[in-house]
């Protein structure tokens, strides 16, 4: 049963303790746990994360927390002795305990007919792919908000959009997937960098949102900065925003650039669509076609 509830907003929200025990960073556990929790309305997890648990002493800390705040236990532990000890403690406490990778390992082993290596944090190895992602992240940070346009064609993706359409976080997300992403703001009456018309390998894509969404985000931004004045009034003016959106749509239509409406999309969903477009673009380049 959830340990607590909150109806301060007129709606009861149930809380429960969620313990995540990992011998690596715990990122896999958090991703799975949050995806699962999101499927339940009015429920919120009180997260307890225990990363890098690789000894009995480290596990003891997690077991103490589970005893004092019982709840669901998820884990990824390669060491069978540690995993068994955690399972036993969970049974004694009367709480559910799940190794989230166990069913996946079973399917892989059955299909591939190979033994499990039991390598801790294998997905975080310092291999060529890892350094490729670091290189992409460095490129993305250097090319944020229209900076250094001279080498735009070294990018994989060039993302265009008006202010407050989540260009920077989307580019950072793409960089963490190994995609070099530059972003350039679209501002009416200010020409885009001439280098955009000279691109040969980079893919250009633009993002747009509804007037209401952009206005809301900009107003929150101004409140956060505690800023005022005529310029900020113009910044959140619906007519000005509508014109910016119209300019964005016109530019994309003229150049044949894809346009993604991010009004109701998360950054992850936007990035997923961009990556799908980029795969098609990359395939066309590899086949010598027009990207």
Secondary structure, DSSP 8 states (H G I E B T S, - for coil): --SEEE-TTSS-EEEEEEEEEESS-SHHHHHHHHHHHTTSTTEEEEEEEE-S--SHHHHHHHHHHHHHS--EEEEE---HHHHHHHHHHHHHHT--EEETTHHHHHHHHHHH-------TTGGG--SHHHHHHHHHHHHHHHTGGG--GGGGGG-SEEEEE-TTS-HHHHHHHHHTTT--EEEEE--TTS---GGGGG-SS-EEEEEE--HHHHHHHHHHHHHHHT--SHHHHHHT-HHHHHHHHHHHHHHHHHHT-EEEE-TT--HHHHHHHHHHHHHHHHHHHHTTS--
